[in-house]
Amino acid sequence: MCEDDVTPSGALVFYSEFDDFATWRRALQARLPALRILHSSEVGDPAGIHYALAWKPPAGFFARMPNLRLIINLGAGVDSLVGRDDLPAGVPVTRITDPEMARMMAGYVLFATLRHARDIPWFEQAQRRGQWAYRHPRAPADTRVAVLGLGELGAYAARELQRQGLTVLGWSRSPRDIEGVQCHAGMETLDAVIAQADILVVMLPLTAQTRGLLGRQRLMRLPRGAALVNVARGALVDQAAMTDLLQSGHLGAATLDVFEREPLPADDPLWRMDNVLITPHLASVAIPASAAAQIADNILRVSGGQAPLQQVDAGRGY
Ligand code: NDP
């Protein structure tokens, strides 16, 4: 579909505390020249808003807009959106599934996984002690990586890991088929997948089914010394149990981009653990230049009376 097909009426409102409005406006305007694109702070009459592109807007944000036709989550994870009580009934919610975002996430996962596979945290610690600590590298195939979640981001990352020669297992709700990846599906297979993981990469959405999925008992099923990479959501993992297991050595190391509470409080013990690498929830972001195409296409679909693509299923929570 192209912008000549239909000229979208009404305006789009933008809200995000993290993303740059001017960059998004430029990217969207290039594809939808006739659409008015407003920052939430410059909305005069909310009745004129037909589209919302928003990341974690304040409570009541959507309820002010009686003529909304489409809500676009400015990101891949919709857990903070689906539970809101101000979503107008019948208005579709979509999310961003941009290949550039998936590539950026795969880059982070590759970095974190290879860092563990190559024992880099161990060498970092030896360097701080001024020690030449030779440890013979394992063959890539001898490191088993389990990727939990094989969606837009997880499947991309699993393929990239497989291309490195690592042994990759994948886990999802419904059966998936990814060349070179040992795919498993359903809750009944989870414990067996975890038990085989030298490195466990968490790439699941946070839903009613997945909240707290990785509790103490499950983490204990990992082989002793395994590493954990969480780029999904903190609440998928029991953070207190994970911290204990990192202290006891059952978990050898972790790379954590997400936490139960963000920002991670200054007194959290994770900050001071040698075997933990912390990044402040930025493993991947929506990239305006590439994501604008998908957003514009959905706006045109909706203004032309079609259902948008990449719709969130509120019932399953992702
Ligand atoms: P998708 O919705 O495309 O994929 C989700 C995957 O998880 C699917 O494979 C799905 O299974 C699987 N899944 C969902 N529920 C279950 C369950 N109960 N049991 C087993 N498998 C399940 O999500 P994305 O790949 O786009 O994103 C994943 C998450 O990454 C986001 O929800 C977000 O929280 C996080 N994220 C983090 C970012 C960061 O910077 N740290 C940036 C962007 C996203 P099935 O294939 O059967 O549907």
Boltz pocket constraint, residues with backbone or C-beta under 6 A from the ligand:
constraints:
  - pocket:
      binder: B
      contacts: [[A, 75], [A, 76], [A, 77], [A, 78], [A, 96], [A, 97], [A, 105], [A, 148], [A, 149], [A, 150], [A, 151], [A, 152], [A, 153], [A, 154], [A, 155], [A, 171], [A, 172], [A, 173], [A, 174], [A, 175], [A, 176], [A, 186], [A, 187], [A, 203], [A, 204], [A, 205], [A, 206], [A, 207], [A, 209], [A, 210], [A, 231], [A, 232], [A, 233], [A, 257], [A, 258], [A, 281], [A, 282], [A, 283], [A, 284], [A, 285], [A, 318]]
      max_distance: 6.0
